[in-house]
């Protein structure tokens, strides 16, 4: 595989690029090796230097990244130990940022960016990269590079040239860390009854262990097709998977709102008006007449307070929780529905159809975890740094409702299920509605 990808002209181009534009960053990473093992390069820097090379990177990422890593590890650094760095590119153009539901066969083998919420994460497992097989007849060591999902054995021994039985030597083989995550489309951009789609992502080496369920991420990677099987039979339809090159964490919540210069001017103009509070109150659910006090409370909840961290490490929440109690037909659900659309990051749930596991986190066992238990983030974790709207909270069972208490006070959820002990962040404000 490696000799098919190697290209001397590409290696030469990347060596010049790294020396000219990235020498300081390479030295910094080399000094922190093995804690840091990756050189992160902005796509637009490559595009500025050579547009054709940037286009080739998007069209043939495997070949370009293989040669770039080869060139990167050829560069002399100021430390005497042998280092092996990864080349990771981020900030891809918008043309290559594709929603999960629009991934098609034409994108296979291309460098793409997908955006979404992390739903499930498996444990970090060692993955075989270079396998050493011992010949049972002559004792010779046979090295086989592993670049597929299934273990490849040597066809015949390099010494006695017999196709004898081989024994894998795990102590002499080379392993790297690997992990599988599943991301789901962000619920904001979906049409009416559309179900959010999901995709599995394989991450390796220094990318592992950095994402948790509920995080918003942009994954830059190469789209591959994975063979589907029914028993021993191999099917002609394939699954889509992404091999991640880099992961960008998105700062969630209100930072997601893009403000243009015109918007900024308008905001500054409005901020100087004497009736600013009345205007804010009137702009919340303007079709609902009255309810001035309630609307004032909603404005305060949307802005929130300031979270404080005390010198002893105690965190005091800044989010305001709100409970609307009123007779049927007093526009409670309407207000909740409006706020869930207004807040940049929000989740809407109805109390009657909601369980404690759906609100906090569920331990699930399915194909994704290959028989192991994995955690699936619930509504309060997905609403982290936003607002969770829960309607008909009085119709929830007492046990399910008690699951909210830790999330409301400590703003985190502790889970001890199926042998998994975890603490998930749920820094959200809760807006609930109930009948008296």
C-alpha beads as a LAMMPS data file, in Angstrom:
LAMMPS data file: protein, C-alpha beads

436 atoms
435 bonds

1 atom types
1 bond types

-500.0 500.0 xlo xhi
-500.0 500.0 ylo yhi
-500.0 500.0 zlo zhi

Masses

1 110.0

Atoms # bond

1 1 1 0.000 0.000 0.000
2 1 1 2.748 2.446 1.023
3 1 1 4.766 2.093 -2.185
4 1 1 1.630 2.825 -4.244
5 1 1 1.087 6.139 -2.406
6 1 1 4.707 7.361 -2.343
7 1 1 5.487 10.232 -4.721
8 1 1 8.925 11.928 -4.640
9 1 1 7.676 15.214 -6.159
10 1 1 5.008 15.533 -3.440
11 1 1 7.540 14.731 -0.706
12 1 1 9.853 17.476 -2.056
13 1 1 7.023 20.037 -2.155
14 1 1 5.950 19.283 1.433
15 1 1 9.539 19.397 2.756
16 1 1 9.941 22.930 1.310
17 1 1 6.518 23.927 2.709
18 1 1 7.298 22.700 6.241
19 1 1 10.748 24.335 6.331
20 1 1 9.454 27.657 5.026
21 1 1 6.111 28.018 6.843
22 1 1 5.948 25.601 9.789
23 1 1 9.485 25.320 11.229
24 1 1 8.594 27.040 14.551
25 1 1 5.491 24.881 15.065
26 1 1 7.446 21.684 14.267
27 1 1 10.120 22.621 16.848
28 1 1 7.420 23.312 19.463
29 1 1 5.681 19.960 18.847
30 1 1 9.049 18.112 18.830
31 1 1 9.991 19.585 22.224
32 1 1 6.674 18.426 23.725
33 1 1 6.860 14.959 22.100
34 1 1 5.397 12.406 22.974
35 1 1 2.731 14.478 24.779
36 1 1 2.023 16.236 21.461
37 1 1 2.359 14.131 18.327
38 1 1 0.596 16.196 15.665
39 1 1 1.320 19.224 13.526
40 1 1 -1.909 21.144 12.879
41 1 1 -1.969 23.099 9.612
42 1 1 -4.703 25.476 8.462
43 1 1 -6.082 24.507 5.016
44 1 1 -6.076 28.152 3.912
45 1 1 -2.312 28.426 4.493
46 1 1 -1.775 25.557 2.008
47 1 1 -4.269 27.181 -0.394
48 1 1 -2.406 30.509 -0.193
49 1 1 0.946 28.873 -0.977
50 1 1 -0.263 26.570 -3.784
51 1 1 -3.909 26.377 -4.820
52 1 1 -3.390 23.196 -6.888
53 1 1 -1.851 21.344 -3.944
54 1 1 -4.807 22.360 -1.751
55 1 1 -7.227 21.037 -4.383
56 1 1 -5.238 17.787 -4.639
57 1 1 -5.409 17.432 -0.833
58 1 1 -9.228 17.551 -0.988
59 1 1 -9.451 15.157 -3.963
60 1 1 -6.754 12.592 -3.005
61 1 1 -6.242 12.997 0.743
62 1 1 -4.741 9.545 1.382
63 1 1 -1.901 10.059 -1.074
64 1 1 -1.175 13.672 -0.110
65 1 1 -1.297 13.068 3.679
66 1 1 0.922 9.952 3.398
67 1 1 3.595 11.957 1.521
68 1 1 3.203 14.982 3.812
69 1 1 3.792 12.801 6.902
70 1 1 6.791 11.162 5.214
71 1 1 8.251 14.629 4.483
72 1 1 7.414 15.867 7.997
73 1 1 9.326 13.007 9.624
74 1 1 12.340 13.639 7.344
75 1 1 12.813 17.157 8.720
76 1 1 15.665 17.632 11.200
77 1 1 14.623 18.827 14.641
78 1 1 16.680 20.029 17.593
79 1 1 16.136 16.872 19.692
80 1 1 18.148 13.697 19.389
81 1 1 15.394 11.076 19.819
82 1 1 13.488 9.537 16.915
83 1 1 10.037 11.118 16.581
84 1 1 7.034 10.264 14.413
85 1 1 4.602 13.145 13.909
86 1 1 1.148 13.197 12.321
87 1 1 0.078 15.792 9.760
88 1 1 -3.405 17.114 10.532
89 1 1 -5.275 19.698 8.497
90 1 1 -8.239 21.733 9.778
91 1 1 -10.539 24.624 8.769
92 1 1 -11.669 23.083 5.461
93 1 1 -13.593 25.244 2.947
94 1 1 -17.402 25.424 3.114
95 1 1 -17.706 23.486 -0.165
96 1 1 -16.307 20.425 1.645
97 1 1 -18.394 20.878 4.792
98 1 1 -21.226 18.447 4.154
99 1 1 -24.245 17.575 6.312
100 1 1 -24.364 13.886 7.324
101 1 1 -27.628 13.329 5.415
102 1 1 -26.083 14.594 2.164
103 1 1 -23.054 12.260 2.142
104 1 1 -23.110 10.295 -1.119
105 1 1 -20.936 7.765 -2.964
106 1 1 -19.227 10.612 -4.885
107 1 1 -17.662 11.757 -1.590
108 1 1 -15.922 8.401 -0.955
109 1 1 -12.162 8.812 -0.639
110 1 1 -12.451 12.628 -0.431
111 1 1 -11.476 14.915 2.453
112 1 1 -14.670 16.253 4.013
113 1 1 -15.833 18.003 7.183
114 1 1 -18.989 16.962 9.052
115 1 1 -20.531 18.796 11.950
116 1 1 -22.647 17.388 14.749
117 1 1 -23.226 16.315 18.329
118 1 1 -21.264 13.436 19.826
119 1 1 -23.844 10.798 20.831
120 1 1 -21.755 7.744 21.756
121 1 1 -18.113 7.058 22.531
122 1 1 -16.462 3.648 22.961
123 1 1 -13.553 2.928 25.277
124 1 1 -10.001 3.498 23.984
125 1 1 -8.604 0.229 22.637
126 1 1 -5.177 -0.759 21.301
127 1 1 -5.168 -1.396 17.541
128 1 1 -2.562 -3.495 15.735
129 1 1 -0.541 -1.407 13.285
130 1 1 2.499 -3.579 12.531
131 1 1 2.056 -7.295 13.279
132 1 1 5.000 -9.644 13.884
133 1 1 4.210 -13.300 13.127
134 1 1 6.557 -16.095 14.255
135 1 1 6.830 -19.056 11.860
136 1 1 6.094 -22.233 13.827
137 1 1 8.547 -24.275 11.701
138 1 1 11.712 -22.184 11.437
139 1 1 11.045 -19.432 14.016
140 1 1 11.534 -16.572 11.506
141 1 1 9.866 -13.182 12.178
142 1 1 7.404 -12.087 9.484
143 1 1 6.284 -8.435 9.618
144 1 1 2.885 -7.568 8.104
145 1 1 1.502 -3.998 8.009
146 1 1 -2.158 -3.940 9.120
147 1 1 -4.253 -1.332 7.299
148 1 1 -7.642 -3.075 7.299
149 1 1 -10.239 -4.051 9.877
150 1 1 -9.470 -7.774 9.757
151 1 1 -6.117 -9.315 10.707
152 1 1 -3.850 -10.090 7.722
153 1 1 -1.494 -13.056 8.061
154 1 1 1.570 -13.651 5.867
155 1 1 0.907 -15.859 2.815
156 1 1 4.222 -17.698 3.292
157 1 1 7.289 -17.503 5.499
158 1 1 10.055 -15.176 4.267
159 1 1 12.714 -17.644 5.444
160 1 1 11.537 -21.210 4.719
161 1 1 8.954 -20.101 2.093
162 1 1 6.326 -22.482 3.406
163 1 1 2.744 -21.487 4.154
164 1 1 3.020 -22.960 7.632
165 1 1 1.079 -21.940 10.731
166 1 1 2.053 -18.573 12.271
167 1 1 1.795 -17.271 15.802
168 1 1 1.196 -13.555 16.443
169 1 1 3.743 -12.062 18.837
170 1 1 1.949 -9.213 20.627
171 1 1 5.080 -8.179 22.568
172 1 1 7.035 -7.515 19.346
173 1 1 4.127 -6.001 17.397
174 1 1 3.333 -2.261 17.264
175 1 1 -0.010 -0.959 18.587
176 1 1 -1.679 2.446 18.525
177 1 1 -4.689 3.752 20.458
178 1 1 -8.004 3.730 18.628
179 1 1 -11.546 4.745 19.462
180 1 1 -14.901 4.859 17.724
181 1 1 -17.370 7.715 18.167
182 1 1 -20.811 8.342 16.714
183 1 1 -22.002 11.830 15.841
184 1 1 -25.513 12.982 15.086
185 1 1 -26.712 15.970 13.091
186 1 1 -27.432 19.068 15.171
187 1 1 -31.194 19.230 15.809
188 1 1 -31.429 22.942 14.859
189 1 1 -31.039 22.477 11.110
190 1 1 -33.622 19.699 10.634
191 1 1 -36.878 19.939 8.732
192 1 1 -40.247 19.088 10.342
193 1 1 -40.402 15.345 10.948
194 1 1 -36.857 14.530 9.846
195 1 1 -34.915 12.138 12.074
196 1 1 -31.347 13.287 12.811
197 1 1 -28.925 11.004 10.954
198 1 1 -25.763 9.498 12.456
199 1 1 -22.348 8.394 11.255
200 1 1 -19.542 6.394 12.882
201 1 1 -16.069 7.920 13.068
202 1 1 -12.795 6.105 13.729
203 1 1 -10.144 8.133 15.557
204 1 1 -6.575 7.077 16.279
205 1 1 -3.470 7.874 18.319
206 1 1 -3.409 11.353 19.914
207 1 1 -7.023 12.224 18.943
208 1 1 -8.500 9.570 21.269
209 1 1 -10.057 10.265 24.656
210 1 1 -10.638 13.941 23.934
211 1 1 -14.365 14.001 23.115
212 1 1 -17.305 13.161 25.363
213 1 1 -21.022 12.628 24.656
214 1 1 -22.776 15.990 24.250
215 1 1 -19.779 17.807 22.696
216 1 1 -20.301 19.745 19.479
217 1 1 -17.544 18.964 17.010
218 1 1 -16.440 19.403 13.405
219 1 1 -14.709 16.237 12.206
220 1 1 -12.338 16.584 9.252
221 1 1 -11.652 13.195 7.725
222 1 1 -11.767 10.817 4.788
223 1 1 -15.054 9.077 3.951
224 1 1 -14.735 5.311 3.439
225 1 1 -17.169 2.511 2.654
226 1 1 -17.207 -0.391 5.122
227 1 1 -18.234 -3.868 3.966
228 1 1 -21.479 -5.142 5.455
229 1 1 -21.879 -8.798 6.335
230 1 1 -24.755 -11.156 7.003
231 1 1 -23.130 -14.090 8.758
232 1 1 -20.287 -15.204 6.487
233 1 1 -21.858 -13.643 3.382
234 1 1 -20.585 -10.268 2.228
235 1 1 -23.230 -7.859 0.970
236 1 1 -23.001 -5.440 -1.958
237 1 1 -24.330 -2.523 0.130
238 1 1 -21.753 -0.782 2.322
239 1 1 -21.827 1.371 5.449
240 1 1 -20.350 4.890 5.483
241 1 1 -17.590 5.570 8.006
242 1 1 -15.144 8.447 8.437
243 1 1 -11.481 8.087 9.368
244 1 1 -10.762 11.308 11.251
245 1 1 -7.764 13.488 10.332
246 1 1 -8.537 16.208 12.894
247 1 1 -11.344 17.201 15.276
248 1 1 -12.318 20.820 15.944
249 1 1 -14.236 21.474 19.145
250 1 1 -16.979 24.051 18.737
251 1 1 -17.542 26.557 21.506
252 1 1 -21.183 25.951 22.095
253 1 1 -24.217 28.004 22.845
254 1 1 -24.446 31.716 22.119
255 1 1 -21.056 31.862 20.410
256 1 1 -22.667 29.919 17.540
257 1 1 -24.720 32.949 16.518
258 1 1 -22.965 34.822 13.729
259 1 1 -23.223 38.608 14.049
260 1 1 -22.455 40.795 11.024
261 1 1 -21.151 44.375 11.257
262 1 1 -24.646 45.697 10.421
263 1 1 -26.115 43.644 13.285
264 1 1 -23.451 45.010 15.613
265 1 1 -24.343 48.622 14.705
266 1 1 -28.053 47.915 15.296
267 1 1 -27.334 46.255 18.654
268 1 1 -25.285 49.265 19.802
269 1 1 -28.030 51.662 18.643
270 1 1 -30.754 49.686 20.492
271 1 1 -28.604 49.444 23.658
272 1 1 -28.776 53.250 24.033
273 1 1 -32.601 53.389 23.942
274 1 1 -34.288 54.215 27.290
275 1 1 -37.061 51.597 26.788
276 1 1 -34.663 48.715 26.046
277 1 1 -36.198 46.379 28.703
278 1 1 -39.755 46.931 27.420
279 1 1 -38.600 46.226 23.859
280 1 1 -36.947 42.967 24.949
281 1 1 -40.058 41.876 26.833
282 1 1 -42.338 42.720 23.882
283 1 1 -40.147 40.802 21.439
284 1 1 -40.579 37.514 23.377
285 1 1 -43.573 35.644 21.908
286 1 1 -45.189 38.875 20.584
287 1 1 -48.360 36.993 19.538
288 1 1 -49.117 36.202 23.210
289 1 1 -50.839 39.144 24.895
290 1 1 -49.978 40.168 28.475
291 1 1 -47.824 38.006 30.800
292 1 1 -45.367 40.905 31.331
293 1 1 -43.834 39.505 34.549
294 1 1 -43.351 36.057 33.007
295 1 1 -41.727 37.550 29.913
296 1 1 -39.367 39.620 32.101
297 1 1 -38.333 36.399 33.859
298 1 1 -37.724 34.705 30.478
299 1 1 -35.493 37.587 29.335
300 1 1 -33.438 37.223 32.531
301 1 1 -33.226 33.453 32.025
302 1 1 -31.993 33.835 28.442
303 1 1 -29.223 36.187 29.568
304 1 1 -28.454 34.147 32.701
305 1 1 -26.150 35.008 35.564
306 1 1 -22.394 34.612 35.949
307 1 1 -21.045 31.221 37.065
308 1 1 -18.436 31.569 39.842
309 1 1 -15.600 29.245 40.800
310 1 1 -14.588 29.695 44.436
311 1 1 -10.949 29.480 45.655
312 1 1 -11.619 25.975 47.050
313 1 1 -12.867 24.783 43.621
314 1 1 -16.603 24.922 44.379
315 1 1 -18.628 26.001 41.353
316 1 1 -21.726 28.176 41.800
317 1 1 -24.057 28.051 38.822
318 1 1 -25.077 31.155 36.915
319 1 1 -28.081 29.649 35.113
320 1 1 -31.616 30.519 36.227
321 1 1 -34.258 27.758 36.352
322 1 1 -37.864 28.735 35.756
323 1 1 -41.160 26.924 36.422
324 1 1 -44.357 28.219 34.806
325 1 1 -47.488 27.032 36.650
326 1 1 -50.911 27.824 35.201
327 1 1 -54.268 26.482 34.077
328 1 1 -54.604 24.761 30.687
329 1 1 -54.901 27.253 27.823
330 1 1 -52.736 30.010 29.329
331 1 1 -50.050 29.742 26.582
332 1 1 -47.438 27.896 28.679
333 1 1 -46.576 25.376 25.939
334 1 1 -46.597 28.160 23.370
335 1 1 -43.998 30.121 25.372
336 1 1 -41.815 26.992 25.815
337 1 1 -42.000 26.233 22.119
338 1 1 -41.063 29.851 21.264
339 1 1 -38.083 29.897 23.661
340 1 1 -36.795 26.557 22.352
341 1 1 -36.708 28.068 18.832
342 1 1 -35.231 31.378 20.036
343 1 1 -32.317 30.033 22.117
344 1 1 -29.348 29.027 19.919
345 1 1 -28.906 25.730 21.747
346 1 1 -32.030 24.179 23.157
347 1 1 -33.858 20.881 23.566
348 1 1 -37.641 20.526 23.886
349 1 1 -39.133 17.537 25.718
350 1 1 -42.598 16.651 26.953
351 1 1 -42.876 15.265 30.487
352 1 1 -45.367 12.485 29.743
353 1 1 -43.158 10.858 27.099
354 1 1 -39.827 11.402 28.905
355 1 1 -37.909 9.005 31.146
356 1 1 -34.983 9.604 33.514
357 1 1 -32.581 7.847 31.112
358 1 1 -33.803 10.011 28.218
359 1 1 -33.114 13.167 30.231
360 1 1 -29.741 12.209 31.733
361 1 1 -27.870 9.346 30.037
362 1 1 -28.656 5.815 28.947
363 1 1 -26.310 2.824 28.912
364 1 1 -26.914 0.978 25.634
365 1 1 -25.503 -2.224 24.237
366 1 1 -25.554 -2.538 20.467
367 1 1 -23.446 -3.127 17.358
368 1 1 -21.723 0.229 17.773
369 1 1 -19.908 -0.800 20.949
370 1 1 -19.300 -4.323 19.537
371 1 1 -21.137 -5.949 22.435
372 1 1 -19.782 -3.579 25.107
373 1 1 -21.915 -1.061 26.986
374 1 1 -21.671 2.553 25.802
375 1 1 -23.182 5.769 27.178
376 1 1 -25.732 7.699 25.143
377 1 1 -26.189 11.341 26.177
378 1 1 -29.709 12.456 27.118
379 1 1 -31.581 15.741 26.613
380 1 1 -29.988 17.677 29.516
381 1 1 -26.461 16.773 28.378
382 1 1 -27.237 17.727 24.772
383 1 1 -28.623 21.093 25.999
384 1 1 -25.278 21.891 27.724
385 1 1 -24.683 25.696 27.619
386 1 1 -28.244 26.236 26.411
387 1 1 -31.862 25.849 27.579
388 1 1 -33.809 22.634 28.232
389 1 1 -37.578 23.157 27.879
390 1 1 -39.650 20.493 29.651
391 1 1 -43.413 20.705 29.179
392 1 1 -46.017 18.962 31.386
393 1 1 -43.418 18.345 34.122
394 1 1 -46.225 17.447 36.578
395 1 1 -47.170 14.440 34.401
396 1 1 -43.684 12.906 34.824
397 1 1 -43.312 10.127 37.366
398 1 1 -41.722 11.104 40.692
399 1 1 -38.625 8.908 40.083
400 1 1 -37.984 10.377 36.637
401 1 1 -38.407 13.925 37.933
402 1 1 -35.850 13.342 40.716
403 1 1 -33.223 12.749 37.983
404 1 1 -33.365 16.518 37.307
405 1 1 -32.200 17.551 40.795
406 1 1 -28.459 16.957 40.385
407 1 1 -28.481 18.486 36.891
408 1 1 -30.213 21.620 38.217
409 1 1 -27.998 22.185 41.251
410 1 1 -24.534 20.770 40.451
411 1 1 -24.980 21.167 36.668
412 1 1 -23.510 17.753 36.028
413 1 1 -24.907 14.247 35.828
414 1 1 -23.237 11.303 37.548
415 1 1 -23.909 7.957 35.904
416 1 1 -23.165 4.522 37.355
417 1 1 -24.693 2.017 34.954
418 1 1 -23.548 -1.332 33.551
419 1 1 -20.067 -0.954 35.024
420 1 1 -19.621 2.589 33.607
421 1 1 -18.914 5.395 36.088
422 1 1 -18.971 8.798 34.409
423 1 1 -19.782 12.438 35.065
424 1 1 -21.352 14.378 32.189
425 1 1 -21.703 18.178 32.024
426 1 1 -25.205 19.657 31.859
427 1 1 -24.655 23.405 32.292
428 1 1 -28.142 24.301 31.084
429 1 1 -31.026 26.437 32.333
430 1 1 -34.276 24.494 32.751
431 1 1 -37.577 26.040 31.703
432 1 1 -40.479 23.856 32.838
433 1 1 -44.259 24.170 32.628
434 1 1 -46.890 22.478 34.795
435 1 1 -50.582 22.571 35.656
436 1 1 -51.467 23.458 39.275

Bonds

1 1 1 2
2 1 2 3
3 1 3 4
4 1 4 5
5 1 5 6
6 1 6 7
7 1 7 8
8 1 8 9
9 1 9 10
10 1 10 11
11 1 11 12
12 1 12 13
13 1 13 14
14 1 14 15
15 1 15 16
16 1 16 17
17 1 17 18
18 1 18 19
19 1 19 20
20 1 20 21
21 1 21 22
22 1 22 23
23 1 23 24
24 1 24 25
25 1 25 26
26 1 26 27
27 1 27 28
28 1 28 29
29 1 29 30
30 1 30 31
31 1 31 32
32 1 32 33
33 1 33 34
34 1 34 35
35 1 35 36
36 1 36 37
37 1 37 38
38 1 38 39
39 1 39 40
40 1 40 41
41 1 41 42
42 1 42 43
43 1 43 44
44 1 44 45
45 1 45 46
46 1 46 47
47 1 47 48
48 1 48 49
49 1 49 50
50 1 50 51
51 1 51 52
52 1 52 53
53 1 53 54
54 1 54 55
55 1 55 56
56 1 56 57
57 1 57 58
58 1 58 59
59 1 59 60
60 1 60 61
61 1 61 62
62 1 62 63
63 1 63 64
64 1 64 65
65 1 65 66
66 1 66 67
67 1 67 68
68 1 68 69
69 1 69 70
70 1 70 71
71 1 71 72
72 1 72 73
73 1 73 74
74 1 74 75
75 1 75 76
76 1 76 77
77 1 77 78
78 1 78 79
79 1 79 80
80 1 80 81
81 1 81 82
82 1 82 83
83 1 83 84
84 1 84 85
85 1 85 86
86 1 86 87
87 1 87 88
88 1 88 89
89 1 89 90
90 1 90 91
91 1 91 92
92 1 92 93
93 1 93 94
94 1 94 95
95 1 95 96
96 1 96 97
97 1 97 98
98 1 98 99
99 1 99 100
100 1 100 101
101 1 101 102
102 1 102 103
103 1 103 104
104 1 104 105
105 1 105 106
106 1 106 107
107 1 107 108
108 1 108 109
109 1 109 110
110 1 110 111
111 1 111 112
112 1 112 113
113 1 113 114
114 1 114 115
115 1 115 116
116 1 116 117
117 1 117 118
118 1 118 119
119 1 119 120
120 1 120 121
121 1 121 122
122 1 122 123
123 1 123 124
124 1 124 125
125 1 125 126
126 1 126 127
127 1 127 128
128 1 128 129
129 1 129 130
130 1 130 131
131 1 131 132
132 1 132 133
133 1 133 134
134 1 134 135
135 1 135 136
136 1 136 137
137 1 137 138
138 1 138 139
139 1 139 140
140 1 140 141
141 1 141 142
142 1 142 143
143 1 143 144
144 1 144 145
145 1 145 146
146 1 146 147
147 1 147 148
148 1 148 149
149 1 149 150
150 1 150 151
151 1 151 152
152 1 152 153
153 1 153 154
154 1 154 155
155 1 155 156
156 1 156 157
157 1 157 158
158 1 158 159
159 1 159 160
160 1 160 161
161 1 161 162
162 1 162 163
163 1 163 164
164 1 164 165
165 1 165 166
166 1 166 167
167 1 167 168
168 1 168 169
169 1 169 170
170 1 170 171
171 1 171 172
172 1 172 173
173 1 173 174
174 1 174 175
175 1 175 176
176 1 176 177
177 1 177 178
178 1 178 179
179 1 179 180
180 1 180 181
181 1 181 182
182 1 182 183
183 1 183 184
184 1 184 185
185 1 185 186
186 1 186 187
187 1 187 188
188 1 188 189
189 1 189 190
190 1 190 191
191 1 191 192
192 1 192 193
193 1 193 194
194 1 194 195
195 1 195 196
196 1 196 197
197 1 197 198
198 1 198 199
199 1 199 200
200 1 200 201
201 1 201 202
202 1 202 203
203 1 203 204
204 1 204 205
205 1 205 206
206 1 206 207
207 1 207 208
208 1 208 209
209 1 209 210
210 1 210 211
211 1 211 212
212 1 212 213
213 1 213 214
214 1 214 215
215 1 215 216
216 1 216 217
217 1 217 218
218 1 218 219
219 1 219 220
220 1 220 221
221 1 221 222
222 1 222 223
223 1 223 224
224 1 224 225
225 1 225 226
226 1 226 227
227 1 227 228
228 1 228 229
229 1 229 230
230 1 230 231
231 1 231 232
232 1 232 233
233 1 233 234
234 1 234 235
235 1 235 236
236 1 236 237
237 1 237 238
238 1 238 239
239 1 239 240
240 1 240 241
241 1 241 242
242 1 242 243
243 1 243 244
244 1 244 245
245 1 245 246
246 1 246 247
247 1 247 248
248 1 248 249
249 1 249 250
250 1 250 251
251 1 251 252
252 1 252 253
253 1 253 254
254 1 254 255
255 1 255 256
256 1 256 257
257 1 257 258
258 1 258 259
259 1 259 260
260 1 260 261
261 1 261 262
262 1 262 263
263 1 263 264
264 1 264 265
265 1 265 266
266 1 266 267
267 1 267 268
268 1 268 269
269 1 269 270
270 1 270 271
271 1 271 272
272 1 272 273
273 1 273 274
274 1 274 275
275 1 275 276
276 1 276 277
277 1 277 278
278 1 278 279
279 1 279 280
280 1 280 281
281 1 281 282
282 1 282 283
283 1 283 284
284 1 284 285
285 1 285 286
286 1 286 287
287 1 287 288
288 1 288 289
289 1 289 290
290 1 290 291
291 1 291 292
292 1 292 293
293 1 293 294
294 1 294 295
295 1 295 296
296 1 296 297
297 1 297 298
298 1 298 299
299 1 299 300
300 1 300 301
301 1 301 302
302 1 302 303
303 1 303 304
304 1 304 305
305 1 305 306
306 1 306 307
307 1 307 308
308 1 308 309
309 1 309 310
310 1 310 311
311 1 311 312
312 1 312 313
313 1 313 314
314 1 314 315
315 1 315 316
316 1 316 317
317 1 317 318
318 1 318 319
319 1 319 320
320 1 320 321
321 1 321 322
322 1 322 323
323 1 323 324
324 1 324 325
325 1 325 326
326 1 326 327
327 1 327 328
328 1 328 329
329 1 329 330
330 1 330 331
331 1 331 332
332 1 332 333
333 1 333 334
334 1 334 335
335 1 335 336
336 1 336 337
337 1 337 338
338 1 338 339
339 1 339 340
340 1 340 341
341 1 341 342
342 1 342 343
343 1 343 344
344 1 344 345
345 1 345 346
346 1 346 347
347 1 347 348
348 1 348 349
349 1 349 350
350 1 350 351
351 1 351 352
352 1 352 353
353 1 353 354
354 1 354 355
355 1 355 356
356 1 356 357
357 1 357 358
358 1 358 359
359 1 359 360
360 1 360 361
361 1 361 362
362 1 362 363
363 1 363 364
364 1 364 365
365 1 365 366
366 1 366 367
367 1 367 368
368 1 368 369
369 1 369 370
370 1 370 371
371 1 371 372
372 1 372 373
373 1 373 374
374 1 374 375
375 1 375 376
376 1 376 377
377 1 377 378
378 1 378 379
379 1 379 380
380 1 380 381
381 1 381 382
382 1 382 383
383 1 383 384
384 1 384 385
385 1 385 386
386 1 386 387
387 1 387 388
388 1 388 389
389 1 389 390
390 1 390 391
391 1 391 392
392 1 392 393
393 1 393 394
394 1 394 395
395 1 395 396
396 1 396 397
397 1 397 398
398 1 398 399
399 1 399 400
400 1 400 401
401 1 401 402
402 1 402 403
403 1 403 404
404 1 404 405
405 1 405 406
406 1 406 407
407 1 407 408
408 1 408 409
409 1 409 410
410 1 410 411
411 1 411 412
412 1 412 413
413 1 413 414
414 1 414 415
415 1 415 416
416 1 416 417
417 1 417 418
418 1 418 419
419 1 419 420
420 1 420 421
421 1 421 422
422 1 422 423
423 1 423 424
424 1 424 425
425 1 425 426
426 1 426 427
427 1 427 428
428 1 428 429
429 1 429 430
430 1 430 431
431 1 431 432
432 1 432 433
433 1 433 434
434 1 434 435
435 1 435 436
